[in-house]
């Protein structure tokens, strides 16, 4: 198979999985309580899912298509 096609297929599968998992995580956090009771969400988890994960995804996709020397 063409190497570029392999990259496109791998990225599309990864984005498809992220498109399924991220909304589930965001809805779970939105429905959770913000107090210390059962079901509370740690602020670190909120930061990772809403900020760091999308940024790392964009960086990963960009690096995947950059040519190495």
ABEGO torsion letter per residue (X at the ends): XBAAAAAAAAAAAAAAAAAAAAAAAAAAAAABBABABBGBBBAAAAAAAAAAAAAAAAAAAAAAABBBX
